Amino acid sequence: MEVLQQRENHMDRAPTDLSEALSAAANAPTALEEELARARIELAQTREKLGETADRLDLRDRELAQLRSSHELVVSTLDAASDGIATLQFADESIYYNIRFVELWGIPEDKLCDLDLKSLIEFQTSQVKDPHEWHAHTERRRLNPEAEDLSVVELKDGRVMERHVIPQRLHGRCIGSVITFRDITERVRYEEKMMFNHLVLENSGPMFWIDRATAALTYANPAACKHLGYSVEELLGMGIEDVDLDFSAADLSRLDDALEETGRPVTFESRHKCKDGSIRNIEVTAFRTEAAHRAMYIISVKDTTSLKRAEQDQKRQQATLKSLINSIPDRIFYKDLDGRYLGCNTAFAAATSRTPEEICGLSAYDLFPRDVAHEMVEHQKSALARLEESNHETWVSYPDGQRLLFETKISPLWDEVGKAQGVLGVSRNIDERKKIEEEVRRAKETAEQATRMKSDFLANMSHEIRTPMNAIIGLSHLVLKTDLTPRQRDYIAKVQSSGQHLLGVINDILDFSKVEAGKLDLEHTEFALEKLLDNTANLISEKSHAKGLELVFDVAPDVPPNLMGDSLRLGQILLNYANNAVKFTDKGDVIIAVRASERTEQDVLLHFRVQDTGIGLTSEQMSRLFQSFSQADASTTRRFGGTGLGLAICKRLAELMGGEVGVESELGKGSTFWFSARLGIGAVTHREMLPSRDLRGRRALVVDDSDHARAVIIDMLEGMTFLVSEASSGSAAI
């Protein structure tokens, strides 16, 4: 515009300058006339050029006006667009945007006047949900400005916009970018909804779409294809009669009537024939809709084959259970929490002269006398309160005068979640059983009384039986001291030996009888363990030495030397074990060991073990030991005699002393018989076994061919402070 103004000012000054020149020429010589003519010609040409210039300027003004009008039209058009549009010029980073762009981004009016590229990017970054992704996208656009781009951006307020960037070109050169933003929030939500509906449809149960006009399948979801065994391509176009055995196109009118009558989906049962020929029971739910001006049935199917089969199985099981319950002679019933009968078997119903159907809903007060019913109800309440089984006996009187005793077991009746829903009762007539039990009890008492009488008789006859035998043995001993012939001495010696053997048998029988009769009392006196073992050694040493056996006593240092208890009975067990060990051992050792455990200030549990190297026992023989009148060798030609009562008496005596008995053995490798007894600890102190001071710490040599004897002697000497060496023979000792 400044150029045009200058041009107009120049045009205004040109005529004035020319007139002044002509006035000067009129006073000049003739030579100047030619110059004047030329000036006039130039003036005419100048005026012509000025006219052309004026025409061009007028054309330019009209063009500018037209451009202004076109620009306003473009701006108004862009402002009328539903998309937000912004342009970016690379040369000066200037931006242009329409009104919709401002509205979509919510740019405040006070920021529009100062809005440039940097502030716009900062504002947009503050509005998007993922600023990092927005910044990364902006950087990618900056590095590659000539590429077209289409993306989606989500704002913090939940709106979703589609962003489309198009390069702006002029004469083939990229001078900027045109960026359009479109609000696609509703479209995205619609698409998500459609996708959700599609996923629900594709993953729901079997579903078909049936065209009303053709009665053909127009859609089947995957579950429907799996249900029938067809592919989608095979199902589409098939008629309803091809898959449904109980429903055809002729039934569609009745379906329409039912839908119109109810105004909601209709459910009915039918059967489907699958591709493999199997028949499936189904439950159909159908409703009618319009799609593209065509009536369409939406059919959903529920396969009830397993349910039908389960119902049939349940009915069969119920029938079987009912038959089973009815076949039981005991009276069975079950009630609810209010005491009303839910059911019973025929035995219970017959006792009340009613049918099981008539009993349902009644209470005990409707069936039995009030006192009997009250007792039943109280027991049932007690079982429910404790939630556990209970038993009780009830006398029931009948109209015919019969009175019977019943034992009833009441149990809580649980539901599927473990909650009590009533009680289950089973009543059994125990009248006959009680009579039999009473008879058995009386017979048992009679037998026990007879046994006690026999045991009492033997126990009371102890002195009378032993006295003659002692006389026989004593007189035989005296006769042997007189002058006798060799034959007489042999006879009397045999009488004495037989008498001693018979006395041992009688003693075993009498002791066993006393134990059985409960008349064997244990003493509780103080005794020395050393004396007890010494007495045992004196009684069996002669027998063991006669057979060449080594008799070894092994007492642990922690065993109390003085004890409280019945030393006679303790020695009886120990002597029985030791005699058996010597009896069944031909060579080797017999070791008597004592150990202590479970010691307190008042008592101690002692373990006695008698180990031999004799014939040993089998497992079957060990199972018969410690039983009355039982021996390991039960044959009539057994080598070793005895009554078989010794070990049984030992077991009873050990139990009376708070212990137990046992045996460990291996055939051909010896046996170990053991017993335990709980004994009190005596108050008498025992002198410690120590040598004189000049012998303490000296060296000692133990020579013995028995390993067990050598080990025991070594333990004793080491306890006396000796430094012990050992040798198993005389030559080794030398």
C-alpha positions in Angstrom: 0.0 0.0 0.0 2.9 2.4 0.7 4.2 1.7 -2.8 0.8 2.6 -4.3 0.7 5.8 -2.3 4.1 6.8 -3.5 3.1 6.1 -7.1 -0.1 8.3 -6.7 2.0 11.2 -5.2 4.4 10.9 -8.2 1.5 11.0 -10.6 0.1 14.2 -9.0 3.5 16.0 -9.3 4.2 15.1 -13.0 1.7 17.7 -14.7 2.9 20.6 -12.6 6.5 20.0 -13.5 5.6 19.7 -17.2 3.7 23.1 -17.3 6.5 24.9 -15.8 8.8 23.5 -18.5 6.5 24.6 -21.3 6.3 28.2 -19.9 10.0 28.4 -19.9 10.2 27.1 -23.4 7.8 29.8 -24.7 10.3 32.4 -23.9 13.2 30.3 -25.3 14.6 30.5 -28.9 13.1 28.5 -31.7 15.6 25.7 -31.2 13.7 24.9 -28.2 10.5 24.4 -30.1 11.6 21.0 -31.2 12.5 20.2 -27.7 9.0 21.3 -26.7 7.4 19.1 -29.4 9.4 16.2 -28.1 8.3 17.1 -24.6 4.7 17.1 -25.6 5.1 13.7 -27.2 6.7 12.4 -24.1 4.0 14.0 -22.1 1.4 12.3 -24.1 3.2 9.0 -23.7 3.6 9.6 -20.0 -0.1 10.3 -19.6 -0.8 7.1 -21.6 1.5 5.1 -19.3 -0.1 6.8 -16.3 -3.5 5.7 -17.5 -2.3 2.1 -17.9 -0.8 2.2 -14.5 -4.0 3.6 -13.0 -5.9 0.7 -14.7 -3.4 -1.8 -13.3 -3.7 -0.3 -9.9 -7.5 -0.5 -10.1 -7.3 -4.1 -11.1 -4.9 -4.8 -8.2 -7.4 -3.2 -5.8 -10.2 -5.3 -7.1 -7.9 -8.4 -6.8 -7.0 -7.4 -3.2 -10.7 -6.9 -2.4 -11.4 -10.3 -3.9 -8.6 -11.9 -1.9 -9.9 -10.3 1.3 -13.4 -11.7 0.5 -11.9 -15.1 -0.3 -9.9 -15.1 2.9 -12.9 -14.2 5.0 -14.8 -16.9 3.2 -12.1 -19.5 4.0 -11.9 -18.3 7.6 -15.6 -18.5 8.1 -15.6 -21.9 6.4 -12.9 -23.3 8.7 -14.6 -21.8 11.7 -17.8 -23.6 10.6 -16.0 -27.0 10.4 -16.8 -29.6 13.1 -13.1 -30.6 13.4 -10.5 -28.5 15.2 -8.0 -27.3 12.6 -4.6 -25.8 13.2 -1.8 -24.8 10.7 1.9 -24.5 11.5 4.3 -22.5 9.3 7.8 -23.9 9.4 9.4 -20.6 8.3 8.4 -18.5 11.4 6.6 -21.2 13.5 3.4 -19.1 13.2 0.2 -21.0 13.9 -3.4 -20.6 12.8 -6.4 -22.3 14.4 -10.2 -22.2 13.9 -12.8 -21.7 16.6 -13.5 -25.5 16.9 -9.8 -26.1 17.7 -10.1 -23.7 20.7 -13.3 -25.3 21.8 -12.0 -28.9 21.6 -8.9 -28.1 23.6 -10.7 -25.6 26.0 -8.1 -22.9 25.5 -9.0 -19.9 27.7 -9.6 -16.6 25.9 -7.0 -14.7 27.9 -4.3 -17.1 26.5 -5.3 -16.7 22.8 -3.6 -13.3 22.3 -0.2 -14.7 23.5 -0.6 -18.1 22.0 2.4 -19.3 20.1 3.8 -22.8 19.2 5.7 -23.3 22.5 2.8 -22.2 24.8 0.3 -24.3 22.7 2.4 -27.4 23.1 2.7 -26.8 26.8 -1.0 -26.3 27.2 -1.8 -29.5 25.2 0.7 -31.5 27.2 -1.1 -30.4 30.4 -4.5 -31.7 29.0 -3.6 -35.1 27.6 -3.8 -38.3 29.8 -0.3 -39.5 28.8 2.0 -36.4 28.6 5.1 -38.6 27.9 3.5 -40.2 24.8 2.3 -36.7 23.6 5.8 -35.3 23.9 7.3 -38.3 22.1 4.8 -37.9 19.3 5.7 -34.2 19.0 9.4 -35.0 18.8 8.7 -37.6 16.1 6.7 -35.1 14.0 9.5 -32.5 14.4 12.1 -35.0 13.1 9.9 -36.1 10.2 7.7 -33.1 9.2 6.8 -34.3 5.7 5.2 -37.6 6.8 1.4 -37.9 7.2 0.3 -39.2 10.6 -3.0 -40.5 12.0 -3.2 -41.2 15.8 -5.6 -41.1 18.7 -5.1 -39.1 21.9 -7.0 -39.3 25.1 -7.5 -36.3 27.4 -7.6 -36.2 31.1 -11.4 -35.5 31.1 -12.0 -38.8 29.4 -12.6 -37.5 25.8 -10.8 -39.2 22.9 -9.7 -37.2 19.8 -8.5 -38.4 16.5 -5.4 -36.5 15.4 -4.6 -36.2 11.7 -1.4 -34.4 10.5 -1.1 -33.5 6.8 2.0 -31.8 5.3 1.2 -28.3 3.7 3.0 -27.9 0.4 3.6 -24.9 -1.9 5.0 -25.5 -5.4 6.0 -29.0 -4.3 7.8 -27.7 -1.2 6.6 -28.5 2.4 6.1 -25.2 4.1 4.1 -26.4 7.1 1.6 -28.8 8.6 -2.2 -28.9 8.8 -3.4 -30.6 12.0 -7.0 -31.7 12.4 -8.6 -32.9 15.7 -11.9 -34.8 15.8 -13.8 -35.7 18.9 -14.4 -39.5 18.6 -15.4 -40.1 22.2 -18.9 -41.4 21.3 -17.6 -43.4 18.4 -15.0 -45.1 20.6 -17.6 -45.8 23.3 -19.9 -47.2 20.8 -17.2 -49.4 19.3 -16.3 -50.6 22.8 -19.9 -51.3 23.5 -20.2 -53.2 20.2 -17.0 -55.1 20.9 -18.3 -55.9 24.4 -21.6 -57.1 23.0 -19.7 -59.1 20.4 -17.5 -60.7 23.0 -20.5 -61.5 25.2 -22.3 -63.0 22.3 -19.3 -65.0 21.1 -18.5 -66.3 24.6 -22.1 -66.9 25.9 -24.0 -70.1 25.8 -25.4 -71.6 22.6 -27.3 -68.9 20.7 -29.0 -68.8 17.2 -30.7 -66.3 15.1 -33.6 -67.5 13.0 -35.2 -65.6 10.2 -38.9 -65.4 10.6 -39.8 -65.5 6.9 -37.6 -68.5 6.0 -37.3 -70.3 9.4 -33.5 -70.6 8.6 -30.5 -70.0 10.8 -28.8 -66.8 10.0 -26.3 -66.7 12.9 -24.8 -69.2 15.3 -22.1 -68.4 18.0 -19.2 -70.7 18.7 -21.0 -72.3 21.7 -23.9 -73.2 19.4 -21.5 -74.8 16.8 -19.9 -76.8 19.6 -23.2 -77.8 21.0 -24.4 -79.2 17.6 -21.1 -80.3 16.2 -21.4 -78.2 13.0 -19.2 -75.4 11.7 -20.7 -72.0 11.2 -20.7 -72.5 7.4 -22.7 -75.7 7.8 -25.2 -74.2 10.2 -26.0 -71.0 8.2 -29.0 -71.6 6.0 -30.1 -74.8 7.7 -33.8 -75.0 8.6 -35.0 -75.2 12.2 -36.3 -78.7 11.5 -32.8 -79.8 10.7 -31.6 -79.4 14.3 -34.7 -79.4 16.4 -36.7 -82.6 16.8 -39.7 -81.1 18.6 -40.0 -77.7 16.9 -40.6 -76.8 13.3 -41.5 -73.8 11.1 -45.2 -74.6 11.7 -44.8 -73.9 15.4 -43.5 -70.3 14.8 -47.1 -68.9 14.8 -47.7 -70.4 18.2 -44.4 -69.0 19.4 -45.5 -65.5 18.1 -48.8 -65.9 20.0 -47.0 -66.8 23.2 -44.5 -63.9 22.8 -47.4 -61.4 22.1 -49.3 -62.8 25.1 -46.5 -62.6 27.6 -44.7 -59.6 26.3 -41.4 -61.2 27.4 -39.1 -64.0 26.2 -40.7 -67.5 26.2 -39.0 -70.6 27.6 -39.8 -74.2 26.7 -38.1 -77.6 26.5 -37.1 -79.4 23.3 -34.5 -81.7 21.8 -31.6 -81.1 19.5 -30.1 -83.6 17.1 -26.3 -83.1 16.8 -24.2 -83.9 13.8 -22.9 -87.1 15.3 -26.5 -88.3 15.7 -26.7 -87.8 19.5 -29.8 -86.3 21.1 -29.4 -83.5 23.6 -32.2 -82.3 25.9 -32.4 -78.5 25.9 -34.2 -75.6 27.4 -34.9 -72.9 24.8 -35.5 -69.2 25.6 -36.7 -67.2 22.5 -37.8 -63.6 21.8 -38.5 -61.7 18.6 -36.9 -58.6 17.3 -36.6 -56.5 14.1 -33.3 -56.2 12.1 -33.1 -54.4 8.8 -36.9 -54.5 8.5 -36.9 -58.3 8.9 -38.4 -60.3 11.8 -35.8 -62.3 13.6 -35.9 -64.8 16.5 -33.1 -64.7 19.0 -32.8 -68.2 20.4 -30.6 -69.1 23.4 -30.2 -72.7 24.4 -29.3 -74.4 27.7 -28.2 -78.0 27.4 -30.1 -79.9 30.1 -29.0 -83.4 29.2 -26.7 -83.8 32.2 -29.3 -82.2 34.4 -32.0 -84.6 33.1 -29.7 -87.5 33.6 -28.8 -86.3 37.1 -32.5 -85.9 38.0 -33.1 -89.4 36.8 -30.1 -90.7 38.8 -31.3 -88.8 41.8 -34.8 -90.3 41.5 -33.3 -93.7 41.1 -31.0 -93.2 44.1 -33.9 -91.9 46.2 -36.0 -95.0 45.2 -33.0 -97.2 46.1 -32.4 -95.4 49.4 -36.1 -95.6 50.2 -36.2 -99.4 49.4 -33.0 -99.8 51.5 -34.4 -97.9 54.5 -37.7 -99.7 54.3 -35.9 -103.1 54.2 -34.2 -102.3 57.6 -36.2 -103.8 60.5 -35.0 -101.0 62.8 -37.3 -98.0 63.1 -35.8 -95.0 61.2 -37.1 -91.5 61.2 -35.9 -88.0 60.6 -37.3 -84.6 61.8 -36.8 -80.9 61.2 -35.7 -78.4 63.8 -39.3 -78.0 65.0 -39.7 -81.7 65.8 -41.9 -82.4 62.8 -41.4 -85.7 61.0 -39.9 -85.3 57.5 -40.0 -89.0 56.8 -39.7 -92.5 58.1 -39.4 -96.1 57.0 -42.2 -98.7 56.9 -41.1 -100.3 60.2 -41.5 -97.0 62.1 -44.8 -96.3 60.3 -46.2 -99.8 61.1 -45.5 -99.3 64.8 -47.8 -96.3 64.7 -50.5 -97.9 62.5 -50.0 -95.1 60.0 -48.4 -94.8 56.5 -45.1 -92.9 56.0 -47.1 -90.3 54.1 -49.5 -89.7 57.0 -46.7 -89.4 59.5 -45.0 -86.5 57.6 -45.7 -83.2 59.3 -46.8 -84.8 62.6 -44.8 -84.6 65.9 -44.0 -87.2 68.5 -46.9 -86.0 70.6 -49.3 -87.0 67.8 -47.9 -90.6 67.7 -46.9 -91.6 71.3 -48.1 -91.1 74.8 -47.2 -87.7 76.2 -44.6 -88.9 78.7 -42.8 -91.0 76.0 -43.1 -88.2 73.5 -41.7 -85.7 76.0 -38.7 -88.0 76.7 -38.0 -88.4 73.0 -38.2 -84.6 72.3 -35.8 -83.9 75.2 -33.2 -86.3 73.9 -33.5 -84.8 70.4 -33.1 -81.3 71.8 -30.0 -82.4 73.7 -28.4 -83.9 70.5 -29.0 -80.7 68.6 -27.6 -78.6 71.4 -24.4 -80.6 71.5 -24.4 -81.3 67.8 -23.2 -84.8 68.4 -24.7 -88.3 68.6 -26.5 -89.6 71.7 -28.0 -92.9 72.8 -30.9 -93.5 75.1 -33.2 -96.3 76.0 -37.0 -96.0 76.1 -39.8 -98.3 77.1 -42.7 -98.1 74.7 -46.1 -99.5 75.6 -48.5 -100.7 72.9 -52.3 -100.8 72.9 -52.2 -104.6 73.0 -50.4 -104.4 76.4 -47.0 -105.3 75.1 -44.2 -103.3 76.6 -40.8 -103.3 74.7 -37.4 -101.6 75.3 -35.9 -99.6 72.5 -32.4 -98.2 72.1 -32.5 -95.0 70.0 -29.5 -93.3 68.5 -30.1 -89.6 67.7 -27.7 -87.9 65.3 -27.8 -84.3 63.9 -29.0 -84.2 60.3 -26.7 -81.9 58.3 -27.4 -80.0 55.0 -25.0 -79.5 52.1 -23.1 -76.7 53.9 -22.7 -78.5 57.2 -25.6 -76.7 59.0 -27.9 -78.8 61.2 -31.3 -79.0 59.7 -32.9 -81.6 62.0 -32.2 -85.0 63.6 -32.0 -88.6 62.3 -33.1 -91.3 64.7 -32.6 -95.1 64.6 -34.6 -97.2 67.1 -33.8 -100.9 67.7 -35.8 -103.3 69.8 -33.2 -104.5 72.4 -35.7 -106.4 74.6 -34.3 -109.8 73.6 -30.7 -108.6 73.6 -31.1 -107.3 77.1 -32.4 -110.7 78.2 -29.5 -112.5 76.5 -27.0 -110.0 78.0 -28.5 -110.6 81.4 -28.2 -114.3 81.0 -24.6 -114.0 79.8 -23.8 -111.7 82.8 -25.2 -114.2 85.2 -23.3 -117.0 83.6 -20.1 -115.0 83.7 -20.6 -114.2 87.4 -21.2 -117.8 88.1 -18.1 -118.9 86.3 -16.0 -116.1 87.9 -17.4 -117.2 91.3 -16.5 -120.8 90.6 -13.0 -119.7 89.5 -12.5 -117.6 92.6 -13.7 -120.5 94.8 -11.1 -122.8 93.2 -8.3 -120.2 93.5 -9.4 -119.4 97.1 -9.3 -123.1 97.8 -5.8 -123.6 96.5 -4.6 -120.4 98.1 -6.1 -121.5 101.5 -4.7 -125.0 101.1 -1.2 -123.7 100.6 0.1 -124.7 104.0 -1.7 -128.1 104.0 -0.3 -129.0 100.6 3.3 -127.8 101.2 3.6 -129.4 104.7 3.5 -133.1 103.6 5.9 -132.4 100.7 8.4 -130.7 103.0 8.1 -133.6 105.4 8.8 -136.1 102.6 11.8 -134.1 101.4 13.1 -133.5 104.9 12.8 -137.2 106.0 14.4 -138.3 102.7 17.3 -136.0 103.5 17.6 -137.6 107.0 17.4 -141.1 105.7 20.2 -140.4 103.2 22.4 -139.6 106.2 21.9 -143.1 107.7 23.6 -146.3 106.6 21.9 -147.6 103.5 22.6 -150.1 100.9 23.4 -148.7 97.5 20.0 -149.7 96.2 18.2 -148.1 99.1 20.3 -144.9 98.8 19.4 -144.7 95.1 15.7 -145.2 95.8 15.6 -142.6 98.6 17.6 -140.1 96.5 15.1 -140.4 93.7 12.2 -139.9 96.2 13.9 -136.7 97.4 14.5 -135.4 93.9 10.9 -136.2 92.8 9.7 -134.5 96.0 11.6 -131.4 95.3 10.4 -131.3 91.7 6.8 -131.8 92.9 7.2 -129.1 95.5 8.4 -126.7 92.8 5.3 -127.5 90.7 3.0 -127.1 93.7 4.7 -123.8 94.6 4.1 -122.5 91.0 0.4 -123.6 91.1 -0.2 -122.0 94.5 1.5 -118.8 93.5 -0.5 -118.6 90.4 -3.7 -119.3 92.3 -2.9 -116.5 94.8 -2.3 -114.1 91.9 -5.6 -115.1 90.3 -7.5 -114.8 93.5 -6.0 -111.4 94.3 -4.5 -112.6 97.5 -0.9 -112.1 96.7 0.3 -109.1 98.6 3.6 -107.4 98.0 5.8 -106.3 100.8 7.5 -102.9 100.9 10.6 -103.3 103.0 14.2 -102.1 102.5 16.7 -104.5 101.1 20.2 -104.5 99.6 20.4 -105.3 95.9 23.8 -106.8 96.4 22.4 -109.3 98.8 19.6 -110.2 96.4 22.0 -110.9 93.6 24.3 -112.8 95.9 21.4 -115.0 97.0 20.5 -115.6 93.3 24.2 -116.5 92.6 24.2 -119.0 95.5 21.1 -120.8 94.2 22.2 -121.2 90.6 26.0 -121.2 90.9 26.2 -125.0 91.5 24.1 -125.7 88.4 26.0 -123.3 86.2 29.4 -124.6 87.4 28.3 -128.1 86.8 27.7 -127.3 83.2 30.8 -125.2 82.8 28.9 -121.9 82.4 30.3 -118.5 83.3 27.9 -116.6 85.6 28.4 -112.8 85.3 26.6 -110.0 87.2 26.7 -106.5 85.5 25.2 -103.7 87.7 25.4 -100.2 86.4 27.0 -97.6 88.7 23.9 -95.4 88.9 21.7 -98.3 90.3 20.8 -97.5 93.9 22.4 -100.1 96.2 19.5 -100.0 98.7 15.9 -100.3 97.6 12.4 -100.5 98.9 10.1 -103.3 97.7 9.4 -107.0 97.9 12.8 -108.6 97.5 11.4 -112.1 97.8 9.1 -111.7 94.7 11.8 -109.7 92.8 14.3 -112.6 93.5 11.6 -115.1 92.5 11.4 -113.5 89.0 15.2 -113.2 88.7 15.7 -116.8 89.9 13.1 -118.1 87.4 14.9 -116.3 84.5 18.3 -117.5 85.7 17.2 -121.1 86.1 15.8 -121.1 82.6 19.0 -119.6 81.2 21.1 -122.3 82.9 18.6 -125.0 81.9 18.7 -124.1 78.1 22.4 -123.3 77.9 25.1 -126.0 77.4 28.1 -123.7 77.1 29.0 -120.1 77.2 27.8 -117.4 79.6 24.8 -116.4 81.7 24.8 -112.6 82.3 22.5 -110.9 84.8 22.5 -107.2 84.2 20.7 -104.3 86.1 20.1 -100.8 84.7 18.2 -97.8 86.0 15.9 -95.3 84.3 13.1 -92.8 85.2 14.7 -92.0 88.5 13.1 -89.6 91.0 13.9 -88.7 94.6 11.5 -91.4 95.8 11.7 -94.3 93.4 13.5 -95.7 90.3 12.5 -98.0 87.4 15.0 -100.9 87.3 15.5 -103.0 84.2 16.8 -106.6 84.8 18.1 -108.6 81.9 19.2 -112.3 81.9 21.2 -113.1 78.8 22.3 -116.6 77.8 24.1 -118.3 74.9 21.7 -121.2 74.7 19.4 -122.7 72.2 17.4 -119.6 71.5 13.8 -119.3 70.4 11.8 -118.8 67.1 9.2 -116.1 66.7 6.4 -118.6 67.0 7.8 -119.9 70.3 8.2 -116.4 71.7 4.6 -115.6 70.9 3.5 -118.4 73.3 5.7 -117.3 76.3 4.3 -115.6 79.4 1.0 -117.4 79.1 -0.5 -119.8 81.6 0.4 -123.5 81.2 2.3 -122.7 78.0 5.9 -123.6 77.0 8.1 -123.0 74.0 8.4 -126.7 73.5 4.8 -128.0 73.7 5.5 -131.5 72.4 4.9 -134.6 74.6 8.6 -135.6 74.0 10.0 -132.3 75.1 13.5 -132.4 76.5 12.9 -129.9 79.3 10.2 -130.3 81.8 8.1 -127.7 83.8 4.5 -126.6 84.3 4.6 -123.6 82.0 3.5 -121.3 84.9 6.8 -119.8 85.8 6.9 -117.1 83.1 3.2 -116.4 83.6 3.8 -115.8 87.3 6.8 -113.6 86.5 4.6 -111.5 84.2 1.9 -111.1 86.9 4.5 -110.2 89.6 6.3 -107.6 87.3 2.9 -106.0 86.6 2.1 -105.8 90.3 5.5 -104.0 90.8 4.6 -101.5 88.1 6.7 -103.1 85.3 6.5 -105.3 82.3 8.3 -108.4 80.8 9.7 -109.3 77.4 12.1 -111.5 75.5 14.6 -111.0 72.7 15.9 -114.1 71.0 17.3 -115.7 67.8 17.2 -119.4 67.2 20.6 -121.0 68.0 22.1 -117.7 69.3 20.7 -117.4 72.8 18.0 -115.4 74.5 17.6 -112.3 76.6 14.7 -112.3 79.1 14.0 -109.0 80.7 11.6 -107.4 83.2 11.2 -104.0 84.8 10.0 -103.0 88.3 9.4 -99.7 90.0 11.1 -99.8 93.4 11.6 -97.2 96.1 15.1 -95.9 97.0 16.4 -96.9 100.5 17.6 -94.4 103.0 20.7 -96.3 104.0 23.8 -94.8 102.5 26.3 -97.1 100.7 30.0 -96.9 101.3 31.9 -96.0 98.2 34.1 -98.8 96.8 37.6 -97.3 96.8 40.9 -99.0 97.7 43.3 -97.6 100.2 45.1 -94.4 99.2 48.4 -96.2 98.4 46.7 -98.4 95.9 44.7 -95.7 94.1 45.8 -95.0 90.5 47.9 -98.2 90.3 47.9 -100.5 87.3 45.9 -103.7 87.2 45.7 -106.6 84.8 42.4 -108.5 84.2 42.8 -112.0 82.8 39.6 -113.9 81.9 38.5 -116.0 79.0 35.0 -114.6 79.2 34.5 -111.3 77.4 31.5 -110.4 79.4 33.2 -111.2 82.8 36.3 -109.3 81.8 34.3 -106.2 80.8 32.4 -106.2 84.1 35.6 -106.6 86.2 37.3 -103.8 84.2 34.3 -101.4 84.8 34.5 -102.1 88.5 38.3 -101.6 88.8 38.2 -98.4 86.7 35.6 -97.1 89.1 38.1 -97.8 91.9 40.7 -95.5 90.0 42.8 -98.4 88.7 44.5 -98.2 85.3 43.3 -101.5 83.8 44.8 -103.7 81.1 43.1 -106.9 79.9 44.0 -110.3 78.5 41.8 -113.2 77.4 44.1 -116.0 78.3 47.1 -116.9 80.6 49.6 -116.9 77.7 48.4 -113.5 76.5 48.7 -112.2 80.1 52.3 -113.4 80.4 
